[in-house]
C-alpha cells in the first residue's frame, strides 16, 4: 500500500479480505474549506507536473488548468504546460463541463497521469474557468464516475486503471476524516479495515451514470421528514453538503429549528447538543447523522446546517454524509458499500 502525503489547506465495492491480498494504491487527502472538501495530489506529463485535485464521484472527466487559460480563476493555480512534457499528445477536441457552482471549458489532451504508477490517460486542459474556482484550493477535478457520464468520449482515469491491470479488484473506497490528525484517503483496488467498524452494507445502484441509489425516506425521531415516497440520490465526494429538493430541505431545516438567511440555514451553536439525529433509510438499512455531523460553526455563536437546497428532484449525499460512512464503489458489480467510519 503506497501513501502519498498531502498538504493541508487553510479555510477561505469488494468482499471482505485482508489488505495484503490485494493491490492497493492509496492517495491521502487533505481538507479544504471548513473541512467540507478534500483534495489529493497527482502528476501529469514527463517530467511530472503536480496538481491538487478533488476526487469527485459526481463527474467522470479529469481536468487541470493550463497555460492557455486566461481566466482570473486560473491565476493562482498550477498550470499544465504541454510544451514541457515529452509524452504529451494533442487531441484538440473541445470540452465544456458544468458543475453546480460553475463551469469549465477547455481542450482534450493525452499524457501520462501519475498517482502511484504511470498510466496513459486523456484529460482536459482548461482554457476558461468560472470565478468561483479562483477561491478553490485545489487546481482541478479528478472524476470517478462512470464512462457514460464522461464528456467528449474521454476514458476516465479509473477505467484506464482497471483496463490496464493496475488494480486487481475493480473498486475504490473513500475515507473522509473529520479529524485533521487522521488522514483521509482514496484507496484504489481494495478497502482499509482500519477506517471502518462493523460490517459493510451493500446497496445496488439504481443507475450506472453517477453512483446513484434509491433512498426510501429521510426520518427523525421515527417520523419521515423528507423523501416520504422514496427518492433518488447521488453519492458524491465532490459535493460538500447534503443537497435535496427545496421543499424537502425546507422541511428538514424547519424541523431542526433552523432559519433561512441568504440561502443558508442558521442555528444557534449552543443548541447542537439538543438537536435530533437525521436518518437516511436506504435499502432497508438506517444511516444516521448526529447533529455534530451536520452542523458547522461559521462564527462564534452562529452555525449552519449541512442541508442545502437545489432546484431539481435529485438528492446529493456529499461529504457531510460521507464523513460518517466509509464508502466503497464496486464498479464490477455496480454496488455501493457503506460502513460506519472510525
C-alpha positions in Angstrom: 0.0 0.0 0.0 1.5 3.3 -1.1 0.7 6.6 0.7 1.1 10.0 -0.9 1.2 12.7 1.8 -0.5 15.9 1.1 -0.6 19.5 2.4 -3.5 20.9 4.4 -5.3 23.9 3.1 -6.3 26.9 5.1 -10.0 27.9 5.2 -11.2 30.8 2.7 -17.3 -2.3 -3.9 -15.4 -5.7 -2.5 -15.7 -8.9 -0.5 -14.0 -8.7 2.9 -10.4 -9.7 2.7 -7.0 -8.7 4.2 -5.2 -5.7 2.7 -2.2 -7.8 2.0 -4.2 -9.9 -0.5 -5.0 -7.1 -2.9 -3.1 -4.5 -4.9 -3.8 -1.2 -3.1 -2.9 2.3 -4.2 -3.7 5.0 -1.7 -4.0 8.7 -2.2 -4.1 10.6 1.1 -6.5 13.5 1.1 -6.4 16.9 2.9 -9.3 19.0 3.9 -10.3 22.2 2.2 -12.8 25.0 3.2 -14.4 24.2 6.6 -13.3 20.6 6.2 -16.1 20.2 3.6 -13.9 19.3 0.6 -10.9 17.2 0.2 -8.1 17.1 -2.4 -5.2 14.8 -3.4 -2.1 15.3 -5.4 -1.5 13.8 -8.9 1.1 14.5 -11.6 0.7 14.8 -15.3 3.4 14.6 -18.0 7.1 13.8 -18.4 8.8 15.1 -16.3 5.7 15.2 -14.0 3.9 18.4 -13.3 2.0 18.3 -10.0 -1.6 19.3 -9.3 -4.0 19.3 -6.4 -7.3 17.7 -7.5 -10.7 17.0 -5.9 -11.6 13.3 -6.3 -15.2 13.5 -7.5 -17.6 10.6 -7.8 -20.1 13.1 -9.3 -18.2 13.5 -12.6 -16.0 11.4 -14.9 -13.5 13.8 -16.5 -10.1 14.8 -15.3 -9.1 18.4 -15.9 -6.5 20.8 -14.7 -5.7 24.4 -15.5 -3.4 25.0 -18.5 -1.1 27.8 -19.7 -3.8 28.6 -22.3 -6.3 29.6 -19.6 -6.8 33.4 -19.5 -9.5 33.5 -16.8 -8.7 35.1 -13.5 -9.6 31.9 -11.8 -6.5 30.2 -13.2 -4.1 32.8 -12.0 -3.4 31.3 -8.5 -3.3 27.7 -9.6 -0.7 25.3 -11.0 -1.0 25.3 -14.8 -0.1 22.4 -17.1 2.4 23.3 -19.8 2.2 20.7 -22.7 5.4 22.1 -24.2 7.2 20.9 -21.1 6.1 17.2 -21.4 7.8 14.9 -23.8 4.8 12.4 -23.6 2.0 14.9 -24.3 -0.1 14.2 -27.4 -2.6 16.8 -28.7 -6.2 15.9 -29.2 -7.8 19.3 -29.6 -11.3 18.2 -29.1 -13.3 20.9 -27.2 -14.8 20.1 -23.8 -17.2 22.0 -21.6 -18.2 20.8 -18.1 -20.9 22.4 -15.9 -20.9 21.8 -12.2 -23.4 23.0 -9.6 -21.3 26.1 -8.8 -19.8 26.9 -12.2 -18.3 25.6 -15.4 -15.0 25.0 -17.2 -14.2 24.9 -20.9 -11.0 23.5 -22.5 -9.5 21.1 -24.9 -8.6 17.4 -24.6 -5.1 16.2 -24.4 -3.4 12.8 -23.9 -0.5 12.2 -21.4 0.7 10.1 -18.6 -1.1 10.5 -15.2 0.9 9.6 -12.1 -0.8 8.6 -8.9 1.4 5.8 -7.8 2.5 4.3 -11.1 2.5 5.5 -14.7 -0.6 5.2 -16.9 -1.8 6.9 -20.1 -5.0 8.8 -20.0 -6.9 11.6 -21.7 -7.5 14.8 -19.7 -8.7 18.3 -20.2 -6.6 21.4 -20.3 -8.8 24.3 -19.2 -9.0 27.5 -21.2 -11.7 29.2 -19.2 -12.9 28.7 -15.6 -15.8 30.2 -13.6 -15.0 32.8 -11.0 -15.8 30.5 -8.1 -12.8 28.4 -9.0 -10.5 31.3 -8.1 -11.1 30.5 -4.4 -10.6 26.8 -4.8 -7.5 25.5 -3.0 -7.5 22.5 -5.4 -6.3 23.1 -9.0 -8.7 20.7 -10.8 -11.2 17.8 -10.7 -10.5 14.1 -10.9 -13.7 12.4 -12.0 -14.5 8.9 -10.7 -18.0 8.3 -12.1 -18.9 6.0 -15.0 -17.7 6.4 -18.6 -21.2 7.0 -19.7 -21.0 10.4 -17.9 -17.7 11.3 -19.5 -17.8 14.2 -22.0 -16.2 14.1 -25.4 -15.8 10.3 -25.1 -12.8 10.7 -22.9 -12.0 7.5 -20.9 -11.9 8.2 -17.2 -8.6 7.6 -15.4 -10.1 4.9 -13.1 -11.3 2.9 -16.1 -7.8 3.1 -17.6 -6.5 1.8 -14.3 -8.9 -1.2 -14.5 -8.3 -1.8 -18.2 -4.5 -1.6 -17.7 -4.5 -4.2 -14.8 -3.1 -1.7 -12.3 -5.6 -2.9 -9.7 -6.8 -6.5 -9.3 -10.2 -5.5 -7.9 -12.4 -3.1 -9.8 -13.3 -0.8 -7.0 -12.1 2.1 -5.0 -13.0 3.3 -1.5 -13.1 6.7 0.2 -12.5 7.6 3.8 -13.1 11.3 4.8 -12.0 12.0 8.3 -13.3 15.0 10.3 -10.0 14.8 12.3 -7.0 16.5 10.8 -4.7 14.2 12.7 -6.1 11.1 10.9 -5.6 11.3 7.1 -8.5 10.9 4.7 -7.8 8.6 1.8 -8.9 7.3 -1.5 -7.9 3.6 -1.9 -7.8 2.1 -5.4 -8.3 -1.7 -5.6 -9.3 -2.5 -2.0 -10.6 -1.3 1.3 -8.8 -0.4 4.5 -10.4 -2.1 7.5 -8.7 0.5 9.8 -11.1 3.1 8.5 -14.5 1.5 9.4 -16.1 -0.6 12.1 -18.8 -3.3 11.8 -20.0 -4.8 8.6 -20.3 -3.4 5.1 -23.9 -2.8 3.8 -24.1 -3.3 0.1 -26.6 -1.2 -1.9 -27.4 -1.8 -5.6 -27.1 1.2 -7.9 -30.3 2.4 -9.5 -28.4 4.0 -12.4 -24.9 3.4 -13.8 -24.0 7.0 -14.5 -23.2 8.6 -11.2 -23.1 6.5 -8.1 -26.9 6.7 -7.9 -29.0 4.9 -5.3 -32.7 4.8 -4.1 -33.4 6.3 -0.7 -36.6 5.0 1.0 -37.1 8.1 3.2 -35.4 10.6 5.5 -36.6 10.5 9.1 -36.1 11.9 12.5 -37.4 10.5 15.8 -39.0 7.7 13.9 -41.1 10.1 11.7 -40.5 10.8 8.0 -39.4 14.4 7.5 -38.5 14.3 3.8 -38.4 11.9 0.8 -41.6 10.4 2.1 -42.3 8.3 -1.0 -38.7 7.5 -1.9 -36.2 9.4 -3.9 -33.1 9.2 -5.9 -29.7 10.2 -4.5 -26.2 10.6 -5.9 -23.3 9.7 -3.5 -20.9 12.5 -4.4 -17.4 13.0 -2.9 -17.1 16.3 -4.8 -20.1 17.9 -3.0 -19.6 19.3 0.5 -23.2 19.3 1.8 -26.3 17.1 1.6 -28.4 18.7 -1.1 -32.1 18.0 -1.9 -35.3 19.5 -3.4 -36.2 22.8 -2.0 -39.4 21.7 -0.2 -37.7 18.7 1.4 -34.8 20.7 2.6 -37.1 23.4 3.9 -39.0 20.8 5.9 -35.8 19.3 7.4 -34.4 22.6 8.4 -37.7 23.8 9.8 -37.9 20.6 11.8 -34.4 21.3 13.1 -35.3 24.8 14.1 -33.1 26.5 11.5 -33.8 29.8 10.0 -33.1 30.6 6.3 -30.7 33.5 5.7 -29.1 34.2 2.3 -29.5 30.6 1.1 -28.0 29.1 4.3 -29.9 27.6 7.3 -28.8 29.1 10.6 -28.9 27.5 14.0 -27.7 28.6 17.4 -24.4 26.7 18.1 -25.4 26.3 21.8 -28.4 24.1 20.6 -26.3 21.4 18.9 -26.4 19.1 21.9 -30.2 19.1 21.9 -30.7 18.7 18.2 -32.1 15.4 16.9 -30.4 12.8 14.7 -31.3 12.7 11.0 -31.6 9.2 9.5 -31.4 8.2 5.8 -33.3 4.9 5.2 -31.6 3.1 2.3 -32.4 -0.4 1.0 -33.9 -1.4 4.4 -31.0 0.0 6.4 -30.6 3.1 8.6 -27.7 5.5 8.2 -27.9 8.1 11.0 -26.2 11.5 11.3 -25.9 13.2 14.7 -26.2 17.0 14.9 -22.4 17.1 15.4 -22.0 15.7 11.9 -24.5 18.0 10.0 -23.9 21.4 11.8 -20.9 23.6 11.2 -19.8 26.7 13.1 -19.2 29.7 10.9 -19.0 32.4 13.5 -18.6 32.5 17.3 -22.2 31.7 18.1 -23.6 31.1 14.6 -23.8 27.7 12.9 -25.2 26.4 9.7 -26.7 23.1 8.9 -25.2 20.9 6.2 -28.6 20.6 4.3 -28.8 22.7 1.2 -31.5 23.1 -1.4 -31.4 22.6 -5.2 -33.9 23.3 -7.9 -34.2 19.7 -9.0 -35.6 16.5 -7.6 -32.3 14.6 -7.1 -30.6 14.4 -3.7 -26.9 14.5 -3.3 -25.2 12.8 -0.4 -21.9 14.8 -0.1 -19.1 15.0 2.4 -21.5 15.7 5.4 -22.8 12.2 4.9 -19.5 10.5 3.8 -17.5 11.7 6.8 -19.8 9.4 8.8 -19.7 6.4 6.4 -16.8 4.8 4.7 -17.8 4.3 1.1 -16.8 1.6 -1.4 -17.6 1.9 -5.1 -17.7 -1.6 -6.5 -17.7 -0.9 -10.2 -17.5 -4.5 -11.3 -20.9 -5.3 -9.8 -22.4 -1.8 -9.7 -22.8 -1.7 -6.0 -22.2 0.8 -3.3 -20.8 -0.3 0.1 -21.3 1.7 3.3 -19.8 1.1 6.7 -19.6 3.2 9.8 -16.4 5.3 9.6 -14.0 5.2 12.5 
